[in-house]
Amino acid sequence: MPPAAESTAPAGALDYLSLPAAARLIARVGVVECLRDVEQAIEADFRRWPEFSKTARLAQPTPDGVIELMPVADGRHYAFKYVNGHPRNTRLGLPTVMAFGAIARVDTGAPIFLSELTLSTALRTAATSVMAARLLARPDSRVMALIGNGSQSEFQALGFVGLLGIRSLRLYDVDAAATRKLMGNLADVEVELVPCDSVAEAVQGADIVTTLTADKMRATILRGEWLRPGMHINAVGGDCPGKTELDAAILRRARVFVEFEPQTRIEGELQHMAPEFAVTELWRVLAGQAPGRRDAAEITLFDSVGFALEDYSVMRCLQALGRAHGLLESLALLPALRDPKDLYSLVREAGAGGDGDRA
Ligand code: NAD
């Protein structure tokens, strides 16, 4: 899928992908096919990493979570995502993570695409995990433990089953209803589902361990003594200051891979480690500048926090797919002016049309 970005909306409008349209699009194309396209788009963008202007995201801690702005730009486009992380939201009937974002042209600053990014975040997070595991997990990996069975879990499960050949999923969540929900959603997928009573039980025999829990604290979901030679750990849930999932001993035993090092130092499992602790950015592995997995016994860790470039990739990918499937709308968000200095004409003309209270 050639990633789109230029808008086909008329003057004064931009391409818009609503959440219902994104849901329809993903259902029509298929989650695994979407993940395949998104993984390719992310990989292509990571390969041209030096072309992007990058910054750690701007985080606003709140009493019950965090609200973040995530910008990235290259010579053509500027993109950003607004996203929150509020682990207690589910008790209020709201998701932990909600997001939207936009792409603009760099030459004029004109926004060209506005998108929901809640479903898209789940897709890009799973696609990035799959991309990392392709470089870091043993190629004969067939069993994955999935700890935390909330919103992200189906997307991660489908990515690893559909794109990496996982045949058995060992599931655990402190909330048994979340595990039942995940099993229900995966009922038609060709994979063995093994619900477990503890993390220790879930990681038994696992080639890959994915942690996807949400808690606003330093948690120890995974203990060092459960590691086995050759394991790959896909640590996704620890993604903001003060919120981690792993025993620090795991970082000392594993080779650690990250998206954008300055951001992961602040937000990832790396919070456990001193600033000189060595890590490898994933793009270097893709560019052939650093090795991925070196042997079958090595323990590898992807310390995922989510980087703005992945949101840019997924937005362009879903814009292209949405256009191909006729699911983009035009949103009249921008001024279309006969005289670009006469912004007031919009008010004047609207008033003349009888919309105003006063002439
Ligand atoms: P969610 O609230 O829908 O699901 C989280 C699940 O974790 C819940 O079912 C909860 O019961 C479970 N859980 C909490 N503590 C646990 C524990 N000690 N052991 C086992 N299970 C436990 O959240 P989500 O949208 O699925 O997100 C999961 C996590 O991933 C969040 O922390 C979120 O911030 C993070 N996230 C990271 C990225 C990234 O790019 N790295 C992207 C999206 C979400």
Boltz pocket constraint, residues with backbone or C-beta under 6 A from the ligand:
constraints:
  - pocket:
      binder: B
      contacts: [[A, 84], [A, 85], [A, 87], [A, 90], [A, 96], [A, 97], [A, 121], [A, 125], [A, 147], [A, 148], [A, 149], [A, 150], [A, 151], [A, 152], [A, 153], [A, 172], [A, 173], [A, 174], [A, 175], [A, 178], [A, 211], [A, 212], [A, 213], [A, 214], [A, 215], [A, 219], [A, 221], [A, 235], [A, 236], [A, 237], [A, 238], [A, 239], [A, 304], [A, 305], [A, 306], [A, 307]]
      max_distance: 6.0
